[in-house]
Amino acid sequence: MVIITISEKKVTKYCTYCAEEIDAKAEVCPKCGVRQPKQDESK
Ligand SMILES: [Zn+2]
């Protein structure tokens, strides 16, 4: 019996330039290298 627990939640967003799915915390798209705007949800 194999039990797989995935505890880490992966949050992604889309690059504003090439629309590649990237990490939500990524400041720069790993594909095209375009800097992503910060998502400030502290309001
Ligand atoms: Zn990109």
mmCIF file of the protein (N, C-alpha, C, O) and its ligand, coordinates in Angstrom:
data_MODEL
# 
_entry.id   MODEL 
# 
loop_
_entity.id 
_entity.type 
_entity.pdbx_number_of_molecules 
1 polymer     1 
2 non-polymer 1 
# 
_entity_poly.entity_id                      1 
_entity_poly.type                           'polypeptide(L)' 
_entity_poly.nstd_linkage                   no 
_entity_poly.nstd_monomer                   no 
_entity_poly.pdbx_seq_one_letter_code       MVIITISEKKVTKYCTYCAEEIDAKAEVCPKCGVRQPKQDESK 
_entity_poly.pdbx_seq_one_letter_code_can   MVIITISEKKVTKYCTYCAEEIDAKAEVCPKCGVRQPKQDESK 
_entity_poly.pdbx_strand_id                 A 
# 
loop_
_entity_poly_seq.entity_id 
_entity_poly_seq.num 
_entity_poly_seq.mon_id 
_entity_poly_seq.hetero 
1 1  MET n 
1 2  VAL n 
1 3  ILE n 
1 4  ILE n 
1 5  THR n 
1 6  ILE n 
1 7  SER n 
1 8  GLU n 
1 9  LYS n 
1 10 LYS n 
1 11 VAL n 
1 12 THR n 
1 13 LYS n 
1 14 TYR n 
1 15 CYS n 
1 16 THR n 
1 17 TYR n 
1 18 CYS n 
1 19 ALA n 
1 20 GLU n 
1 21 GLU n 
1 22 ILE n 
1 23 ASP n 
1 24 ALA n 
1 25 LYS n 
1 26 ALA n 
1 27 GLU n 
1 28 VAL n 
1 29 CYS n 
1 30 PRO n 
1 31 LYS n 
1 32 CYS n 
1 33 GLY n 
1 34 VAL n 
1 35 ARG n 
1 36 GLN n 
1 37 PRO n 
1 38 LYS n 
1 39 GLN n 
1 40 ASP n 
1 41 GLU n 
1 42 SER n 
1 43 LYS n 
# 
loop_
_struct_asym.id 
_struct_asym.entity_id 
A 1 
B 2 
# 
loop_
_chem_comp.id 
_chem_comp.type 
_chem_comp.mon_nstd_flag 
ALA 'L-peptide linking' y 
ARG 'L-peptide linking' y 
ASP 'L-peptide linking' y 
CYS 'L-peptide linking' y 
GLN 'L-peptide linking' y 
GLU 'L-peptide linking' y 
GLY 'peptide linking'   y 
ILE 'L-peptide linking' y 
LYS 'L-peptide linking' y 
MET 'L-peptide linking' y 
PRO 'L-peptide linking' y 
SER 'L-peptide linking' y 
THR 'L-peptide linking' y 
TYR 'L-peptide linking' y 
VAL 'L-peptide linking' y 
ZN  non-polymer         . 
# 
_pdbx_entity_nonpoly.entity_id   2 
_pdbx_entity_nonpoly.name        ? 
_pdbx_entity_nonpoly.comp_id     ZN 
# 
_pdbx_nonpoly_scheme.asym_id         B 
_pdbx_nonpoly_scheme.entity_id       2 
_pdbx_nonpoly_scheme.mon_id          ZN 
_pdbx_nonpoly_scheme.ndb_seq_num     1 
_pdbx_nonpoly_scheme.pdb_seq_num     101 
_pdbx_nonpoly_scheme.auth_seq_num    101 
_pdbx_nonpoly_scheme.pdb_mon_id      ZN 
_pdbx_nonpoly_scheme.auth_mon_id     ZN 
_pdbx_nonpoly_scheme.pdb_strand_id   A 
_pdbx_nonpoly_scheme.pdb_ins_code    . 
# 
loop_
_atom_site.group_PDB 
_atom_site.id 
_atom_site.type_symbol 
_atom_site.label_atom_id 
_atom_site.label_alt_id 
_atom_site.label_comp_id 
_atom_site.label_asym_id 
_atom_site.label_entity_id 
_atom_site.label_seq_id 
_atom_site.pdbx_PDB_ins_code 
_atom_site.Cartn_x 
_atom_site.Cartn_y 
_atom_site.Cartn_z 
_atom_site.occupancy 
_atom_site.B_iso_or_equiv 
_atom_site.pdbx_formal_charge 
_atom_site.auth_seq_id 
_atom_site.auth_comp_id 
_atom_site.auth_asym_id 
_atom_site.auth_atom_id 
_atom_site.pdbx_PDB_model_num 
ATOM   1   N  N  . MET A 1 1  ? 0.845  -1.200 0.000   1.00 0.00 ? 1   MET A N  1 
ATOM   2   C  CA . MET A 1 1  ? 0.000  0.000  0.000   1.00 0.00 ? 1   MET A CA 1 
ATOM   3   C  C  . MET A 1 1  ? 0.877  1.244  0.000   1.00 0.00 ? 1   MET A C  1 
ATOM   4   O  O  . MET A 1 1  ? 1.815  1.372  0.787   1.00 0.00 ? 1   MET A O  1 
ATOM   5   N  N  . VAL A 1 2  ? 0.550  2.134  -0.883  1.00 0.00 ? 2   VAL A N  1 
ATOM   6   C  CA . VAL A 1 2  ? 1.337  3.357  -0.985  1.00 0.00 ? 2   VAL A CA 1 
ATOM   7   C  C  . VAL A 1 2  ? 0.454  4.562  -0.697  1.00 0.00 ? 2   VAL A C  1 
ATOM   8   O  O  . VAL A 1 2  ? -0.563 4.796  -1.349  1.00 0.00 ? 2   VAL A O  1 
ATOM   9   N  N  . ILE A 1 3  ? 0.879  5.301  0.289   1.00 0.00 ? 3   ILE A N  1 
ATOM   10  C  CA . ILE A 1 3  ? 0.123  6.509  0.617   1.00 0.00 ? 3   ILE A CA 1 
ATOM   11  C  C  . ILE A 1 3  ? 0.970  7.731  0.270   1.00 0.00 ? 3   ILE A C  1 
ATOM   12  O  O  . ILE A 1 3  ? 2.065  7.920  0.799   1.00 0.00 ? 3   ILE A O  1 
ATOM   13  N  N  . ILE A 1 4  ? 0.454  8.524  -0.601  1.00 0.00 ? 4   ILE A N  1 
ATOM   14  C  CA . ILE A 1 4  ? 1.182  9.729  -1.004  1.00 0.00 ? 4   ILE A CA 1 
ATOM   15  C  C  . ILE A 1 4  ? 0.474  10.959 -0.445  1.00 0.00 ? 4   ILE A C  1 
ATOM   16  O  O  . ILE A 1 4  ? -0.691 11.228 -0.741  1.00 0.00 ? 4   ILE A O  1 
ATOM   17  N  N  . THR A 1 5  ? 1.200  11.672 0.351   1.00 0.00 ? 5   THR A N  1 
ATOM   18  C  CA . THR A 1 5  ? 0.627  12.903 0.903   1.00 0.00 ? 5   THR A CA 1 
ATOM   19  C  C  . THR A 1 5  ? 1.306  14.113 0.285   1.00 0.00 ? 5   THR A C  1 
ATOM   20  O  O  . THR A 1 5  ? 2.521  14.290 0.373   1.00 0.00 ? 5   THR A O  1 
ATOM   21  N  N  . ILE A 1 6  ? 0.510  14.909 -0.319  1.00 0.00 ? 6   ILE A N  1 
ATOM   22  C  CA . ILE A 1 6  ? 1.047  16.136 -0.902  1.00 0.00 ? 6   ILE A CA 1 
ATOM   23  C  C  . ILE A 1 6  ? 0.630  17.309 -0.025  1.00 0.00 ? 6   ILE A C  1 
ATOM   24  O  O  . ILE A 1 6  ? -0.513 17.765 -0.065  1.00 0.00 ? 6   ILE A O  1 
ATOM   25  N  N  . SER A 1 7  ? 1.562  17.772 0.750   1.00 0.00 ? 7   SER A N  1 
ATOM   26  C  CA . SER A 1 7  ? 1.240  18.835 1.697   1.00 0.00 ? 7   SER A CA 1 
ATOM   27  C  C  . SER A 1 7  ? 1.546  20.219 1.150   1.00 0.00 ? 7   SER A C  1 
ATOM   28  O  O  . SER A 1 7  ? 0.959  21.216 1.570   1.00 0.00 ? 7   SER A O  1 
ATOM   29  N  N  . GLU A 1 8  ? 2.467  20.260 0.215   1.00 0.00 ? 8   GLU A N  1 
ATOM   30  C  CA . GLU A 1 8  ? 2.833  21.571 -0.304  1.00 0.00 ? 8   GLU A CA 1 
ATOM   31  C  C  . GLU A 1 8  ? 1.851  22.010 -1.394  1.00 0.00 ? 8   GLU A C  1 
ATOM   32  O  O  . GLU A 1 8  ? 1.646  21.316 -2.390  1.00 0.00 ? 8   GLU A O  1 
ATOM   33  N  N  . LYS A 1 9  ? 1.277  23.134 -1.183  1.00 0.00 ? 9   LYS A N  1 
ATOM   34  C  CA . LYS A 1 9  ? 0.340  23.656 -2.174  1.00 0.00 ? 9   LYS A CA 1 
ATOM   35  C  C  . LYS A 1 9  ? 1.092  24.513 -3.182  1.00 0.00 ? 9   LYS A C  1 
ATOM   36  O  O  . LYS A 1 9  ? 1.839  25.427 -2.832  1.00 0.00 ? 9   LYS A O  1 
ATOM   37  N  N  . LYS A 1 10 ? 0.866  24.186 -4.420  1.00 0.00 ? 10  LYS A N  1 
ATOM   38  C  CA . LYS A 1 10 ? 1.569  24.896 -5.477  1.00 0.00 ? 10  LYS A CA 1 
ATOM   39  C  C  . LYS A 1 10 ? 0.667  25.980 -6.062  1.00 0.00 ? 10  LYS A C  1 
ATOM   40  O  O  . LYS A 1 10 ? -0.369 25.704 -6.666  1.00 0.00 ? 10  LYS A O  1 
ATOM   41  N  N  . VAL A 1 11 ? 1.090  27.190 -5.863  1.00 0.00 ? 11  VAL A N  1 
ATOM   42  C  CA . VAL A 1 11 ? 0.316  28.311 -6.377  1.00 0.00 ? 11  VAL A CA 1 
ATOM   43  C  C  . VAL A 1 11 ? 1.008  28.850 -7.620  1.00 0.00 ? 11  VAL A C  1 
ATOM   44  O  O  . VAL A 1 11 ? 2.199  29.163 -7.612  1.00 0.00 ? 11  VAL A O  1 
ATOM   45  N  N  . THR A 1 12 ? 0.244  28.945 -8.659  1.00 0.00 ? 12  THR A N  1 
ATOM   46  C  CA . THR A 1 12 ? 0.844  29.404 -9.900  1.00 0.00 ? 12  THR A CA 1 
ATOM   47  C  C  . THR A 1 12 ? 0.100  30.613 -10.464 1.00 0.00 ? 12  THR A C  1 
ATOM   48  O  O  . THR A 1 12 ? -1.043 30.900 -10.109 1.00 0.00 ? 12  THR A O  1 
ATOM   49  N  N  . LYS A 1 13 ? 0.788  31.287 -11.336 1.00 0.00 ? 13  LYS A N  1 
ATOM   50  C  CA . LYS A 1 13 ? 0.166  32.387 -12.067 1.00 0.00 ? 13  LYS A CA 1 
ATOM   51  C  C  . LYS A 1 13 ? 0.666  32.298 -13.500 1.00 0.00 ? 13  LYS A C  1 
ATOM   52  O  O  . LYS A 1 13 ? 1.437  31.404 -13.849 1.00 0.00 ? 13  LYS A O  1 
ATOM   53  N  N  . TYR A 1 14 ? 0.224  33.218 -14.309 1.00 0.00 ? 14  TYR A N  1 
ATOM   54  C  CA . TYR A 1 14 ? 0.639  33.184 -15.695 1.00 0.00 ? 14  TYR A CA 1 
ATOM   55  C  C  . TYR A 1 14 ? 1.472  34.402 -16.036 1.00 0.00 ? 14  TYR A C  1 
ATOM   56  O  O  . TYR A 1 14 ? 1.152  35.528 -15.654 1.00 0.00 ? 14  TYR A O  1 
ATOM   57  N  N  . CYS A 1 15 ? 2.531  34.154 -16.754 1.00 0.00 ? 15  CYS A N  1 
ATOM   58  C  CA . CYS A 1 15 ? 3.422  35.232 -17.171 1.00 0.00 ? 15  CYS A CA 1 
ATOM   59  C  C  . CYS A 1 15 ? 2.650  36.279 -17.961 1.00 0.00 ? 15  CYS A C  1 
ATOM   60  O  O  . CYS A 1 15 ? 1.837  35.957 -18.827 1.00 0.00 ? 15  CYS A O  1 
ATOM   61  N  N  . THR A 1 16 ? 2.922  37.525 -17.644 1.00 0.00 ? 16  THR A N  1 
ATOM   62  C  CA . THR A 1 16 ? 2.217  38.612 -18.313 1.00 0.00 ? 16  THR A CA 1 
ATOM   63  C  C  . THR A 1 16 ? 2.676  38.772 -19.760 1.00 0.00 ? 16  THR A C  1 
ATOM   64  O  O  . THR A 1 16 ? 2.032  39.454 -20.557 1.00 0.00 ? 16  THR A O  1 
ATOM   65  N  N  . TYR A 1 17 ? 3.794  38.133 -20.083 1.00 0.00 ? 17  TYR A N  1 
ATOM   66  C  CA . TYR A 1 17 ? 4.344  38.301 -21.423 1.00 0.00 ? 17  TYR A CA 1 
ATOM   67  C  C  . TYR A 1 17 ? 4.075  37.095 -22.318 1.00 0.00 ? 17  TYR A C  1 
ATOM   68  O  O  . TYR A 1 17 ? 3.517  37.226 -23.408 1.00 0.00 ? 17  TYR A O  1 
ATOM   69  N  N  . CYS A 1 18 ? 4.485  35.903 -21.835 1.00 0.00 ? 18  CYS A N  1 
ATOM   70  C  CA . CYS A 1 18 ? 4.384  34.712 -22.682 1.00 0.00 ? 18  CYS A CA 1 
ATOM   71  C  C  . CYS A 1 18 ? 3.276  33.768 -22.228 1.00 0.00 ? 18  CYS A C  1 
ATOM   72  O  O  . CYS A 1 18 ? 3.035  32.737 -22.856 1.00 0.00 ? 18  CYS A O  1 
ATOM   73  N  N  . ALA A 1 19 ? 2.600  34.125 -21.131 1.00 0.00 ? 19  ALA A N  1 
ATOM   74  C  CA . ALA A 1 19 ? 1.468  33.343 -20.608 1.00 0.00 ? 19  ALA A CA 1 
ATOM   75  C  C  . ALA A 1 19 ? 1.870  31.961 -20.134 1.00 0.00 ? 19  ALA A C  1 
ATOM   76  O  O  . ALA A 1 19 ? 1.023  31.076 -20.012 1.00 0.00 ? 19  ALA A O  1 
ATOM   77  N  N  . GLU A 1 20 ? 3.153  31.763 -19.866 1.00 0.00 ? 20  GLU A N  1 
ATOM   78  C  CA . GLU A 1 20 ? 3.617  30.500 -19.303 1.00 0.00 ? 20  GLU A CA 1 
ATOM   79  C  C  . GLU A 1 20 ? 3.174  30.394 -17.853 1.00 0.00 ? 20  GLU A C  1 
ATOM   80  O  O  . GLU A 1 20 ? 3.183  31.385 -17.123 1.00 0.00 ? 20  GLU A O  1 
ATOM   81  N  N  . GLU A 1 21 ? 2.785  29.190 -17.433 1.00 0.00 ? 21  GLU A N  1 
ATOM   82  C  CA . GLU A 1 21 ? 2.395  28.992 -16.040 1.00 0.00 ? 21  GLU A CA 1 
ATOM   83  C  C  . GLU A 1 21 ? 3.651  28.928 -15.191 1.00 0.00 ? 21  GLU A C  1 
ATOM   84  O  O  . GLU A 1 21 ? 4.488  28.042 -15.363 1.00 0.00 ? 21  GLU A O  1 
ATOM   85  N  N  . ILE A 1 22 ? 3.772  29.878 -14.272 1.00 0.00 ? 22  ILE A N  1 
ATOM   86  C  CA . ILE A 1 22 ? 4.971  29.964 -13.452 1.00 0.00 ? 22  ILE A CA 1 
ATOM   87  C  C  . ILE A 1 22 ? 4.592  30.043 -11.978 1.00 0.00 ? 22  ILE A C  1 
ATOM   88  O  O  . ILE A 1 22 ? 3.423  30.219 -11.636 1.00 0.00 ? 22  ILE A O  1 
ATOM   89  N  N  . ASP A 1 23 ? 5.568  29.913 -11.133 1.00 0.00 ? 23  ASP A N  1 
ATOM   90  C  CA . ASP A 1 23 ? 5.333  29.999 -9.691  1.00 0.00 ? 23  ASP A CA 1 
ATOM   91  C  C  . ASP A 1 23 ? 4.812  31.387 -9.334  1.00 0.00 ? 23  ASP A C  1 
ATOM   92  O  O  . ASP A 1 23 ? 5.289  32.402 -9.842  1.00 0.00 ? 23  ASP A O  1 
ATOM   93  N  N  . ALA A 1 24 ? 3.816  31.402 -8.446  1.00 0.00 ? 24  ALA A N  1 
ATOM   94  C  CA . ALA A 1 24 ? 3.194  32.677 -8.087  1.00 0.00 ? 24  ALA A CA 1 
ATOM   95  C  C  . ALA A 1 24 ? 4.162  33.615 -7.392  1.00 0.00 ? 24  ALA A C  1 
ATOM   96  O  O  . ALA A 1 24 ? 3.983  34.833 -7.394  1.00 0.00 ? 24  ALA A O  1 
ATOM   97  N  N  . LYS A 1 25 ? 5.198  33.025 -6.794  1.00 0.00 ? 25  LYS A N  1 
ATOM   98  C  CA . LYS A 1 25 ? 6.175  33.849 -6.080  1.00 0.00 ? 25  LYS A CA 1 
ATOM   99  C  C  . LYS A 1 25 ? 7.341  34.264 -6.964  1.00 0.00 ? 25  LYS A C  1 
ATOM   100 O  O  . LYS A 1 25 ? 8.225  35.013 -6.549  1.00 0.00 ? 25  LYS A O  1 
ATOM   101 N  N  . ALA A 1 26 ? 7.323  33.767 -8.172  1.00 0.00 ? 26  ALA A N  1 
ATOM   102 C  CA . ALA A 1 26 ? 8.424  34.070 -9.077  1.00 0.00 ? 26  ALA A CA 1 
ATOM   103 C  C  . ALA A 1 26 ? 8.410  35.537 -9.469  1.00 0.00 ? 26  ALA A C  1 
ATOM   104 O  O  . ALA A 1 26 ? 7.380  36.081 -9.866  1.00 0.00 ? 26  ALA A O  1 
ATOM   105 N  N  . GLU A 1 27 ? 9.570  36.167 -9.352  1.00 0.00 ? 27  GLU A N  1 
ATOM   106 C  CA . GLU A 1 27 ? 9.653  37.572 -9.724  1.00 0.00 ? 27  GLU A CA 1 
ATOM   107 C  C  . GLU A 1 27 ? 9.930  37.719 -11.218 1.00 0.00 ? 27  GLU A C  1 
ATOM   108 O  O  . GLU A 1 27 ? 9.575  38.712 -11.852 1.00 0.00 ? 27  GLU A O  1 
ATOM   109 N  N  . VAL A 1 28 ? 10.574 36.694 -11.744 1.00 0.00 ? 28  VAL A N  1 
ATOM   110 C  CA . VAL A 1 28 ? 10.913 36.718 -13.160 1.00 0.00 ? 28  VAL A CA 1 
ATOM   111 C  C  . VAL A 1 28 ? 10.467 35.416 -13.809 1.00 0.00 ? 28  VAL A C  1 
ATOM   112 O  O  . VAL A 1 28 ? 10.677 34.341 -13.245 1.00 0.00 ? 28  VAL A O  1 
ATOM   113 N  N  . CYS A 1 29 ? 9.872  35.495 -14.950 1.00 0.00 ? 29  CYS A N  1 
ATOM   114 C  CA . CYS A 1 29 ? 9.459  34.306 -15.685 1.00 0.00 ? 29  CYS A CA 1 
ATOM   115 C  C  . CYS A 1 29 ? 10.690 33.501 -16.093 1.00 0.00 ? 29  CYS A C  1 
ATOM   116 O  O  . CYS A 1 29 ? 11.583 34.036 -16.750 1.00 0.00 ? 29  CYS A O  1 
ATOM   117 N  N  . PRO A 1 30 ? 10.750 32.220 -15.712 1.00 0.00 ? 30  PRO A N  1 
ATOM   118 C  CA . PRO A 1 30 ? 11.908 31.397 -16.062 1.00 0.00 ? 30  PRO A CA 1 
ATOM   119 C  C  . PRO A 1 30 ? 11.976 31.089 -17.544 1.00 0.00 ? 30  PRO A C  1 
ATOM   120 O  O  . PRO A 1 30 ? 13.012 30.648 -18.042 1.00 0.00 ? 30  PRO A O  1 
ATOM   121 N  N  . LYS A 1 31 ? 10.912 31.312 -18.233 1.00 0.00 ? 31  LYS A N  1 
ATOM   122 C  CA . LYS A 1 31 ? 10.889 30.996 -19.657 1.00 0.00 ? 31  LYS A CA 1 
ATOM   123 C  C  . LYS A 1 31 ? 11.386 32.148 -20.509 1.00 0.00 ? 31  LYS A C  1 
ATOM   124 O  O  . LYS A 1 31 ? 12.286 31.981 -21.332 1.00 0.00 ? 31  LYS A O  1 
ATOM   125 N  N  . CYS A 1 32 ? 10.789 33.332 -20.305 1.00 0.00 ? 32  CYS A N  1 
ATOM   126 C  CA . CYS A 1 32 ? 11.133 34.457 -21.163 1.00 0.00 ? 32  CYS A CA 1 
ATOM   127 C  C  . CYS A 1 32 ? 11.951 35.519 -20.434 1.00 0.00 ? 32  CYS A C  1 
ATOM   128 O  O  . CYS A 1 32 ? 12.535 36.405 -21.058 1.00 0.00 ? 32  CYS A O  1 
ATOM   129 N  N  . GLY A 1 33 ? 11.985 35.419 -19.094 1.00 0.00 ? 33  GLY A N  1 
ATOM   130 C  CA . GLY A 1 33 ? 12.836 36.327 -18.337 1.00 0.00 ? 33  GLY A CA 1 
ATOM   131 C  C  . GLY A 1 33 ? 12.216 37.677 -18.071 1.00 0.00 ? 33  GLY A C  1 
ATOM   132 O  O  . GLY A 1 33 ? 12.905 38.594 -17.623 1.00 0.00 ? 33  GLY A O  1 
ATOM   133 N  N  . VAL A 1 34 ? 10.937 37.821 -18.334 1.00 0.00 ? 34  VAL A N  1 
ATOM   134 C  CA . VAL A 1 34 ? 10.269 39.095 -18.095 1.00 0.00 ? 34  VAL A CA 1 
ATOM   135 C  C  . VAL A 1 34 ? 9.858  39.194 -16.631 1.00 0.00 ? 34  VAL A C  1 
ATOM   136 O  O  . VAL A 1 34 ? 9.303  38.254 -16.061 1.00 0.00 ? 34  VAL A O  1 
ATOM   137 N  N  . ARG A 1 35 ? 10.135 40.328 -16.046 1.00 0.00 ? 35  ARG A N  1 
ATOM   138 C  CA . ARG A 1 35 ? 9.804  40.536 -14.640 1.00 0.00 ? 35  ARG A CA 1 
ATOM   139 C  C  . ARG A 1 35 ? 8.293  40.618 -14.440 1.00 0.00 ? 35  ARG A C  1 
ATOM   140 O  O  . ARG A 1 35 ? 7.581  41.272 -15.202 1.00 0.00 ? 35  ARG A O  1 
ATOM   141 N  N  . GLN A 1 36 ? 7.828  39.941 -13.403 1.00 0.00 ? 36  GLN A N  1 
ATOM   142 C  CA . GLN A 1 36 ? 6.395  39.899 -13.136 1.00 0.00 ? 36  GLN A CA 1 
ATOM   143 C  C  . GLN A 1 36 ? 6.011  40.911 -12.068 1.00 0.00 ? 36  GLN A C  1 
ATOM   144 O  O  . GLN A 1 36 ? 6.782  41.163 -11.142 1.00 0.00 ? 36  GLN A O  1 
ATOM   145 N  N  . PRO A 1 37 ? 4.836  41.487 -12.191 1.00 0.00 ? 37  PRO A N  1 
ATOM   146 C  CA . PRO A 1 37 ? 4.355  42.424 -11.169 1.00 0.00 ? 37  PRO A CA 1 
ATOM   147 C  C  . PRO A 1 37 ? 4.046  41.692 -9.871  1.00 0.00 ? 37  PRO A C  1 
ATOM   148 O  O  . PRO A 1 37 ? 3.537  40.571 -9.878  1.00 0.00 ? 37  PRO A O  1 
ATOM   149 N  N  . LYS A 1 38 ? 4.358  42.339 -8.771  1.00 0.00 ? 38  LYS A N  1 
ATOM   150 C  CA . LYS A 1 38 ? 4.104  41.715 -7.476  1.00 0.00 ? 38  LYS A CA 1 
ATOM   151 C  C  . LYS A 1 38 ? 2.609  41.715 -7.166  1.00 0.00 ? 38  LYS A C  1 
ATOM   152 O  O  . LYS A 1 38 ? 1.888  42.676 -7.435  1.00 0.00 ? 38  LYS A O  1 
ATOM   153 N  N  . GLN A 1 39 ? 2.175  40.587 -6.585  1.00 0.00 ? 39  GLN A N  1 
ATOM   154 C  CA . GLN A 1 39 ? 0.780  40.495 -6.179  1.00 0.00 ? 39  GLN A CA 1 
ATOM   155 C  C  . GLN A 1 39 ? 0.684  40.799 -4.701  1.00 0.00 ? 39  GLN A C  1 
ATOM   156 O  O  . GLN A 1 39 ? 1.066  39.989 -3.856  1.00 0.00 ? 39  GLN A O  1 
ATOM   157 N  N  . ASP A 1 40 ? 0.174  41.966 -4.402  1.00 0.00 ? 40  ASP A N  1 
ATOM   158 C  CA . ASP A 1 40 ? 0.057  42.370 -3.018  1.00 0.00 ? 40  ASP A CA 1 
ATOM   159 C  C  . ASP A 1 40 ? -1.372 42.139 -2.518  1.00 0.00 ? 40  ASP A C  1 
ATOM   160 O  O  . ASP A 1 40 ? -2.297 42.865 -2.881  1.00 0.00 ? 40  ASP A O  1 
ATOM   161 N  N  . GLU A 1 41 ? -1.526 41.120 -1.684  1.00 0.00 ? 41  GLU A N  1 
ATOM   162 C  CA . GLU A 1 41 ? -2.873 40.799 -1.201  1.00 0.00 ? 41  GLU A CA 1 
ATOM   163 C  C  . GLU A 1 41 ? -3.027 41.164 0.265   1.00 0.00 ? 41  GLU A C  1 
ATOM   164 O  O  . GLU A 1 41 ? -3.840 40.578 0.980   1.00 0.00 ? 41  GLU A O  1 
ATOM   165 N  N  . SER A 1 42 ? -2.246 42.130 0.704   1.00 0.00 ? 42  SER A N  1 
ATOM   166 C  CA . SER A 1 42 ? -2.257 42.504 2.113   1.00 0.00 ? 42  SER A CA 1 
ATOM   167 C  C  . SER A 1 42 ? -3.323 43.546 2.438   1.00 0.00 ? 42  SER A C  1 
ATOM   168 O  O  . SER A 1 42 ? -3.403 44.030 3.567   1.00 0.00 ? 42  SER A O  1 
ATOM   169 N  N  . LYS A 1 43 ? -4.114 43.875 1.474   1.00 0.00 ? 43  LYS A N  1 
ATOM   170 C  CA . LYS A 1 43 ? -5.136 44.887 1.721   1.00 0.00 ? 43  LYS A CA 1 
ATOM   171 C  C  . LYS A 1 43 ? -6.331 44.298 2.479   1.00 0.00 ? 43  LYS A C  1 
ATOM   172 O  O  . LYS A 1 43 ? -7.289 45.013 2.772   1.00 0.00 ? 43  LYS A O  1 
HETATM 173 ZN ZN . ZN  B 2 .  ? 7.231  34.560 -19.671 1.00 0.00 2 101 ZN  A ZN 1 
# 
